């Protein structure tokens, strides 16, 4: 199990606390420092069953600078979104846990973290 975190994020710290309390075996990826490649982002999206715009923090300043609200949200625009996430990892929703069964969850709630733990 791996968890993508930003240590400054309270949701990430909460997820780590719950994983520790449950004795989970996991690795931490500080994705702002160890930036995921486009291929890694695509893999996580496949595991999540989501599209890149579903995990994009559209309220970030860089999202506004890029005009993400105006970008198409369809198969033809998918690569553009993935590239933006790889070039601006602060846009990636957090935390993301990749579960041992090959799935992943955006673990912003205690229930989502427990769901990842149960997989």
C-alpha positions in Angstrom: 0.0 0.0 0.0 1.2 3.5 -0.9 -0.2 6.8 0.1 0.5 10.0 -1.8 0.6 12.9 0.6 1.4 16.5 1.1 2.7 16.7 4.7 1.1 20.2 5.1 -2.4 18.8 4.4 -4.5 18.0 7.5 -6.5 15.3 5.6 -3.1 13.6 4.7 -2.0 13.7 8.4 -5.3 12.3 9.5 -5.1 9.4 7.0 -1.5 8.7 8.2 -2.7 8.7 11.8 -5.4 6.2 11.0 -3.1 3.9 9.0 -0.7 4.0 12.0 -3.4 3.3 14.5 -4.5 0.3 12.4 -1.0 -1.0 12.1 -1.1 -0.8 8.3 2.0 -1.6 6.3 2.4 1.3 3.8 4.9 3.6 2.1 4.6 7.3 1.9 5.1 9.2 -1.3 5.5 13.0 -0.9 4.2 13.6 -4.4 5.2 17.3 -4.5 8.8 16.2 -4.1 8.6 12.8 -5.8 6.4 13.9 -8.7 4.5 11.1 -10.4 5.1 10.7 -14.1 2.2 10.9 -16.6 2.2 7.1 -16.8 2.0 6.8 -13.0 -0.9 9.3 -13.0 -2.7 7.3 -15.7 -2.2 4.1 -13.7 -3.6 5.6 -10.5 -6.5 7.0 -12.5 -7.2 3.5 -13.8 -7.0 2.1 -10.3 -9.3 4.8 -9.0 -11.7 4.4 -11.9 -11.7 8.2 -12.3 -10.7 10.8 -14.9 -8.0 13.3 -14.3 -10.5 16.2 -13.8 -12.1 14.1 -11.0 -8.8 14.3 -9.0 -7.9 17.9 -9.9 -7.9 20.6 -7.3 -9.5 23.3 -9.4 -9.4 25.9 -6.7 -5.6 26.1 -6.6 -4.1 29.3 -8.0 -2.3 27.4 -10.8 -5.6 25.9 -11.9 -7.0 29.3 -12.2 -3.9 30.5 -14.1 -4.2 27.6 -16.5 -8.0 28.2 -16.9 -8.8 24.6 -16.0 -12.5 25.4 -15.5 -12.7 26.0 -19.2 -10.9 22.9 -20.4 -13.0 20.1 -22.0 -13.7 17.1 -19.9 -13.8 14.3 -22.4 -11.6 11.5 -23.8 -9.9 13.9 -26.3 -8.8 16.2 -23.4 -7.6 13.5 -21.1 -3.9 13.6 -22.0 -3.9 17.4 -21.6 -5.2 17.0 -18.0 -2.8 14.3 -17.2 0.1 16.5 -18.4 -1.1 19.4 -16.3 -1.2 17.1 -13.2 2.3 15.9 -13.9 3.6 19.4 -14.5 1.8 20.9 -11.5 1.4 18.1 -8.9 -0.1 20.5 -6.4 -3.3 20.1 -8.5 -3.6 16.4 -7.5 -6.2 15.7 -4.9 -4.8 14.2 -1.8 -4.3 11.8 -0.1 -4.5 8.9 -2.6 -4.0 5.4 -1.3 -3.2 2.6 -3.7 -4.6 -0.5 -2.1 -3.0 -4.0 -2.1 -5.8 -5.4 -4.3 -4.8 -3.1 -7.3 -7.4 -0.5 -6.6 -7.0 3.0 -5.2 -9.1 5.6 -3.2 -9.0 9.3 -2.7 -8.8 9.0 1.1 -10.1 12.4 2.3 -12.4 10.7 4.9 -11.9 8.2 7.6 -14.4 5.9 5.8 -12.3 6.1 2.6 -9.1 5.2 4.5 -10.9 2.2 6.2 -12.1 1.2 2.7 -8.5 1.1 1.5 -7.5 -0.9 4.5 -10.2 -3.5 3.9 -9.0 -4.2 0.3 
